[in-house]
Structures are given as structure tokens and as C-alpha cells.
């Protein structure tokens, strides 16, 4: 059987859409009359490319007859030689053969073109020969992979390549990963967009696209799918609107109604990766890091949470998230908040204490959940608080709570700026929730002193090793034993610089000025 080029990985590795391909996709979208995904277009084009190759092969094979030694050939006959990779040649000479062992036969001279030499072949041969077997259907396709199989096995990049190509074509309209011809779009003008803005504000929450379609009184003779695509495209191009739907839902909200931390990552959460020796921390320190479940911990960046979420999860509120008004989107929290198609998803949280509902925004790339600042302030939470997430039903609403206890004043660590340096003291705070004693730390952000400290050249330019040591020495003064737990150093260091525990623990483990005193604590080397 002839090996099709379209069945090979090499063919699709060099794939680039041609004008003919773009015309085909144009026709495909017009015929469909609805938006198609890049994958659907890729399958259609792969099918078309296979069809074209099949047609070309059949046309090529129809130009001549298959060579068999038993057959006779005349001058100027076109002959195809399956044993020579289906090469086509022309008979330019016929003469009698001379070999008594084979009886009477002929010798034909075949010209394979100007770039190939002429060759001689037997013809009219009555003796047995393996090439005299009946020629099978060389185009039989029983073993050919389907377009879907080709896309999966050897053409996986085709949808992305098509997306880039269509985005550069003026006649194609794209929204997310779906495409439609611009000629088929419903007209969405500025008046429609102003009405959509008013409808969303009146609703008081995110609104699904088709609900907006009904509010805008768009033409009824256009299919709903096309209307939704047209409106989605227009809303996405207008900076007033934010696509915040969960999963495959397309829901829209107004950027001006979202808190600043939902639109851009707050400065205290900004994490710049640092190189560190992953083998430096002991097994015990690595276990501590795993238990802290920092959203930026090694191994979580590309992790996809496939398992079903437990009904509840407990998170640890660290200082950067407290002052940013956010929660970490870490390994435990991710199953509660599915992704959507936009930059953010908007969810409803329920106050586990008072039952009030309030919106929150999940930034999956930034790995945080925004919109909790009023809730933190209402309940006077502190860094180190245990936060509990609970899913009670399938509504998508999540209960957010803490573990309450009787309020009392307790001695806790307090961060402040003194003479341009971080100064950690013990101070009494009113506490009404359960917290992690090794992580708890407070600080006065209203004076801007700590913010200026984070922005100072002194701390920005300091190496992680020296920063960790300075934080250690500051904390060691609060301990009669002069030892500080690694988790406490992690918590306090994050007042100044956002880092997950692994690089911090590696810096501590490699600092010759320090030694481990057991159970995850460090002290000055003897």
C-alpha cells in the first residue's frame, strides 16, 4: 500500500496553512452557519488534506498501467512500477529477449525522465515471476488513521497553528477558541454595549451572555449561538467588561465594580522565583514545606487537580494574603474553584459566621482569591488564622469560615519598621479565632511603614541567605532558648518578600552561621 504523507508526523511538523486552506476554512464556517472551535476546524482541514492527497494519488496512478513481467507493452505506453516507489516511465523501445531458459519474451526500455537513467525490463514473460501476482488496490485505506487519530497522534499542534493564522485574517472573527466569519456576526454597536453595562449593574452580579442577548433585543432571526458569539466578541473587546464565568459558562461583570486586587496582583503577593538547591533542606523541612501548602511551592506550578474535592479544606492565612485581602489558591483550595475561560472567575462566598453572601474573584494564574478584605476586617483576623472552606451543595457557593474562640488579649509577634529595618516585637492583640502559633504575626499597614520597608533598596537587594539570617536574629531575641522554628522564619520573612518555604528553608540549611536544633528549629552555630 502507498504510504500517505498525511499519515506521517513529519508532514504535520512542517504544516502551515495555505491560501487554499484558508478558503476551505472560510467555506466550512459559512456552511456550518455557527461558530466552530479550533479543534473542529483542524479536524475538517486534516480531513480535507487527506482527501486532496488521495485525489492526487489516484490521478497519478491513473496516468499509466502497473508493470507486470507477463504483460506486453508498446512504444509510448505509460507504465507505473510499484517496486520502484510507484515511479512512472514511458516505453521508448521494444525488442526480442534472448534467454533460452525463459522461452520467448521481450525487453522493453523505459525512460523515467531527464533526471533519471533509462532501464530495461522483461515483458511478455511466461515464466513464473513474483511481480506477476495480481496487483492489489494500492489505495486501500483499511489501515489509515482517522482525522481524529491523526490530530491526537501526529498533528496536535494544528489547532494552535490555525488559531494564529485565523487571527491574522481580517475576515475571521474569534472569541476564545471559537471562530466565525465576520459576515455572519450580528451587529453589536456602542448602544448595545451601553445597555449591557446598565443591565449588569442593575442585576448586581455577573450576567450570562444569553440573558444579556434577551435584554438587548437583538434580531430574532439569527441563531442564539451566533448572537451569543457576536455579543461575547464585542464585550471581550470592550475594556469595561470582564468575563468571569466558571467552567463553560460565559458570564460578564464590570471591571469598575471589582476591587483593585481582583484586576491585578497586589504587590505583597508578587513572587519572583529564585534559584535554590532543592536537596539542601532535610526531609523534615520538606515535610514542613508540604504541610504549609504555599501556593507557590515547588511542584504546584503545573499541577492539575483532577481528584474530587473534599467537602472541607483548611487554609493557613499568611501575612501577605491578610494585607492583600486575599486567600491562597493552593493545593487544598483549587478543587473548590474550577477555572473558566476568562482571566478571572467570579464566585459567591458565604460568611460561615453570619451567613452573609459576598462576591470573590479567583485569579488562577496569580493563584489567589480576591475580595476578602472586608471579611477579614469584620472578624478582626490575623496572619496565622486557620481559614475553613466548605462546599455544602452543588450551587457553586462556598462557605468561608474560621475557628472561633472566646476573645482575649494574647502575646503575639508584631512586625514594625524601626530606623529602616524590620523590627519584630511581642505585643498583645485581641484574638477571637484559632491560629497557628508558629505562623501568627501582626503589623500596622495603615502607617505605610512596612510597605516602604518592602520597597526599600536595602531589602530588595539583600540576598535570600542574608535576609533569612536577619529575620532569624530578630526573632531569636524573642526566645529564651535563642532558637526559631523554620515556619516562624517563613512567616516573618514574607512580611518583607513573597517567597514559598522551600527556598527559605534551603537558605537556612546552607547558612553556616546556623544549625538545626531539632524539630524544624534553628539556632546560632556553636
N, C-alpha and C positions, 0 to 999 in steps of 0.2 A: 504494500500500500504506500502511496506517496505521502511523505512527511509534510504536513502543512506548516508553514511558517507561523501562522497564527496560533498554533498549538504549543509554541516554544516560549520559554521565559525571555530569551534574547530578543525576540520580536517586540515584546511589550516593554522591555527595558529601554528601548530606544523610541518608544511611542511618542508622537507629537501630533496633535490634531491638524489636519489639512483643511483647506477651504472646502473640499468635498465633504469632509466630516462635519464641518460647521453647518453646511447646507442641509446635511442629513438630520442633524440635531434640530435645526430650525423647523424642518418638515415634521419631525417626530413630535415636537411640542405643539405645533399647530394641529396635528391630527389628534393628539391627546386632549387638547382643549382644557387642560388643567395643569397645575404645577407638577413637575417631576423632580425627584431627588437626583443628586449627582450619581448615586448608585444605579438608579433606574436608567439614567441616560448612558451610563457606562455599559450596562448590560446590553442596551439597544445598539450601541455603537460596536461593541465586541461582536454581537450577532451580525451586524452589517459588514464588518471587516471580514469575518469568516465567510459570509455569503459572497463577497467580492472575490476573495481568493478562490473559492470553489468555482465561481463562474470563469475566472481566468484560467484555472487548471483545465476545465472542460473545454474551453476554447482552444487551449494549447494542444490538448490531446486529440482534438477533432481535426487537426491540421495534417495528420498522417495516419498510417496503419502501423500496428505493432509488428515488430520484426519477429519472425519465426523461421528457422532454417528450412523447414519443409515447404514454405511458400515460394512462389515465383514473383519476381519484381521486374518492372520495365523501366526504361530510361525516364528520368524526371519524376519517378514516384517519390512521394514524401514518406519517410519511414521513421518511426519512433522506436528507440532502443531502451526497453525497461532496465536492462542490465547495466546501461551506461547513464544512470540517473535520468532516464527518460529524455535523452538527447535526441533532437530532431535533425535528420540528414536527408540529402537528396541523392537518388541513384544517378550516377553520371557515367556508369559503364557496366556492361553485362558481357561475360564471356563464359565459355565452357570450362568446367573444372577438370583437373587431371589428377585423379587418385583412384586406382583400380579397387581399392578396399571399399569405397563408398558407392561405386556404380556411377551412373550419370547424374551430374548435378551442375550447378552454375556458380560462378563467383561474381558478386556484384561489388562495384566500387562506389563508396558512399562519401559524399562531400559534406562535412559538418560546418562549413562556413570558412570565411577568410582567416579567422584566428585559430583554426584547428586543422590538423592534417587530415588527408583522405585515408580511409581504411577499407579493407576488403572483408567481405562476409560471404558465407556459403548461402546458396538459395536453391530451392528445388531438391533439397537433400532428403533422400528416402530413408537413410539410416536413422536409428533412434538417437535422439538428442534431447537433453534436459530442457532446452529452450522451446521445444516443440509442444510442451504442455499447454493446455488451454490457458489463455491469458485471463486472470481474474479481473473483476471490476476494480481497477486501481483507485477509484474514487470512493470505494465503500467506506462508510463513516461509522461503522459499529463501535470502533474504539476511540472515537473523537470525544474530547471533553466538551461538556456543555458550556455555554457562555457564563453561566453562574459558577461553574467549576473553574473555568479559566480566570475569572475575576478573583476567586478565592486563592488559587494556587500560584498563578504567574502574572496576573495583571492587577494586583491590589492597589497600585498607585494611579490607575486610570481615573477614578473619580476625582481625586485631588487635582490631577493634571487638567481634567475637563473644567473643574471649578475655576482654576486660574485663567484658562483660556476664555471661558464664557464671560468672566468678569471684565475682560478687556474688550469685549464686543459690545457695541452700542445698542444692538437690537435685542439683547437678552437682559431680563430683569432677574435679580437674585435676592433671596431672603434666606439667611442661614444657609441651609444646604439644599434649597429647592430653587427651581428655575421655571421661568415662564417668558414667552415672547412679550415684549413691551406693547405690541399691538393689541394683545388680549387683556391688558390691565384695565381695571376700572379707573376712571378719572377721580383722583383724590386731590382736591385743591386746598388752599390755605383755610378756606372757610370750614371745610370738613375737619381739619386738624384743630381749629379753634373750638369747634363743637365737641370734639373728642376730649380736649383738655377740660372743658367745662363739665362734661359728663363724668369724667374720672374724679374730679374734685367734688362734685355733688354726691357721688357714690361713697366717697370716704375711704376707698380702698382700691386695690388692683382690680381691673375690669377685663374680662375675657374678650378676645377680639370680636367674636360673632355678636356679643352683646353690644359692642360699640357699633358694629355694622347696622344693627337694628335702630340704634339711636340716631345714626347719621342719615337714615332714609336713603340709602344707596339704591341704584337701579335693581329692580326685582328680576329682570330677565337675564342677569349674569349669575352663574352658579355661585353658591355660598363659598366654595373652596377658592374660587378666583377672587371674590370680594375680600375674603379674609387675607389672601396673599397680597392683594393690592394695598389693603389698609396696613398690614404688618410692614410692608416695604416702606410705605410713606411715614409711618410712626417711627420706624428704626432710623430713618434719615433725618428726623427732627429731634434736636437736642433736648427738647422739653420732656420727652417720653423715655421711660425705662422699662425694658421687657423683663419682668420679674416672675414669670410663670415657673412652676415646678414640673419636672418631667416633660411631657409633650404638650402641656398647656401653654398657651400664649396669653399672658395677662400683662396689662400695661398699667404703669403708675407714673406719677410726675416727679421728676428729679428735684424740683424745688420743694417738695414736701418730704423729701428724705433727709435724714441727718447727714452732716458732712462726712462722718466716719463710714457711712454706707457707700458714698460715692468714691472715696479714695481712702487708701490705707492710712490710719492715724500714725503719726511719727513714732510714738512709743512702740508700735508693733513692727516697724520696718526691720527686717532681718537681712543682714548681709553675710552670706556663707563664708566661713573661714576654714582654712586647711588645718587638719589636726591628725594626730596619729591615733587611729581607731583602736589600736592594740594597747595603747598606754593605760587606759582605765582598767582596773581589776574587774573580775566577773561581778563582784559585789556592787561596784559603782555602776556598771552597765545595767544591773538589775534595778538599781535606784532610778536610773535614767528612764528605763522602760516603765516603771511604776508612775513616774511623774507625767508621762504621756504628753509631752510637749508637742504641739502641732508641727514644729519644725525639726523634730528628732529625725536622725538618720533612718532611712528605710521607709518613712511615711510619705516622702515626696511623691512617689509614683505608685503608692499603694492604692488599690481599688477595693473598696469594701463590698464584698459580694455576699457575705453572710447576712441573715436576717438580724435586725437589731433586737437587742434585749429590751424588755419593756421599760427599764430604767437604766440610767447611767449616771455616775458621779464624776464631776469635773473639779479640778483644782483651780481656783481663781488666783492668778498671779498678778503682781503689781502692774505690768504694762497693760493688761486687759482691764483691770479695775479703772485706771485713769483714762483709758480709751473708751470705756463704756461698752466693752465687747466681751464675748466668750470665745474660747479657743474651739476651732473646728478640728478636733484631734481624732485619734483612732476611735475613741468611745463615742464621740458626738456625731461623726459622719453618718452612721446609719439612720439617724433621726432626720437628716436634712438632704433629701435627694437633689441632684443637680437639675438645672433647667437648660434652656437654650441661650439664655442671656448671660450677662456678666454677673448678675446677682439673682437670687431668688428671694421672694418676699414671703414670710411665714407669719403665722399668728402664734404668739406665746400667751400662756395663761399663768398669771401670778398664783403660785401654789398656796400663798398665804391668804390673799383676799379674793381670788377668783377673777380679777380684772383681766381682760384681754388687751393685748397691745401688739403692734407690728414689730417685726425684726427683719433684718436683711442679711442673708447668708452670702458671703463672698468666698466662693470655693477656691479661687486662685490664691487669694490672700489668706485663706484658712482662718477666717474668723466670722463671728455672728455679731452684727452691729445692732444698736438700738436699745441697749440695756442700761444706759447711764441713768435715766430716771428711776428705774427699778433698783439699781444699786444704791442710789442716794436715798430713796424712800425707806429702804430697810437698813441703812447705815452699815453696809457690808464692807469688809476689809480684805486686803490681799491675804490669801491663805484660807479663805472661806471655801467650804465644800458646797458646790452647786449641784443640784439633782435635776436631771431631765427625765420626764416620764411621758410615755405615749399611752393614752387611755383608750383611744378608739382609732378608727381609720379616717378621721376627718382631716388629718394632717396637722391639727393643732397640737402643740407640745406644751406640757406643763413645765414651768421652770420654778425651782424652789430651792430652799436651803434648809439646814437642820437647825431649828430654833432652840434656844435655851434661855433661861432666865437672864435678863440683862444685869451685868455687873461690870465694875471697872477692874481691868486686869492690866498687869505689866506686859507690854509687848514692845517689839523693836520699832523704832521710829526713825525714818530717814529724813535728813535735813542737810542744807548746804551751809558750810561754815568756812569762810575765807577761801572760797573757790574749790573746796574739797567736799566729798561725801562724808557726812558725819552721822553715824548710827548710834542712837541712844536708846535707853529704856524709858518708856513713858506709859502712863496709864491711859487706856482707852475704854470707852463703853462698848462692850461686846455682847451681842444677843444671838450669836449663832455659833455652831461648832466650826472649828478651824484646825488646820494643820499647824502644830506648834513650831515645827521647823521652818515653815514657809511664811508664816504671818509676818507682815511688815506694813507700817503705815507711813504716810508722808503728806505734807501740805502742798498740794499742787496749785492752790489758789495764789500763792505768792510768786509763782513763776520761777522761784529759785532753783528747784530741781530740774525744770525744763532747761534753764540756762546752763545748768551743770552738765546735762546730757549733750548740749550743743557746744560745750567748751572745747577748744583745741586740746587742752590737757588730756581729757578723757577720750576724745575721738582719735588722737594719735597714739595713745598708750597701747602697748601690745597686750594681748589677752592674758599672757602669763603674768605681767606686772599688774594688770587690772585685777585679776583674781587674787593676787597676793595682797594688794592694797585693801580689797574688800575683806579678805581674811583677817588681816591685822586689826581692822576697825571692829570687826565682830568679836575677835578673840578677847578684846578688852572688856566685853560684857560677860565673859565666862570665868569663873573661879579657876577652872582647870586649864584655861587657855586653849581649849580645843573648840573647833567649829564644825558642825556637820556639813557635808557636801551640799545637801539640799538647801541649807540656810544660805550658803555662799551663792548658789544658783539663784535663789530668790532675791537676795540683796543686789547681786551684780546686774540683774535685769532691771533694776531701778535706773541704771546708767546706760546699759546697752542690751538690746534684744538678742539673746542667744539661747539655743536649746542646751540641755545639760551636758551632752556628750563632749563638745569642745572645751567646756569649762572644766569638766572632770579630768579630761586629758591634760589640760594645763596644770591643774593641781597635782596630778600624779607625776608629772615630769619636772616639777619645780623642786630642786634640791634643797631649797630652804624649808620645805615642808615634808612631813611624814604622816602616814596614816596611823591613827591611834586606835583603830578598830571600829567596826560597825558603821563605816562610812564617814567618820570624823577625821579631821586633820588638825595637826598641831605643829609648832615650830620644830625643826630638826634639832636633835640633841647636839 
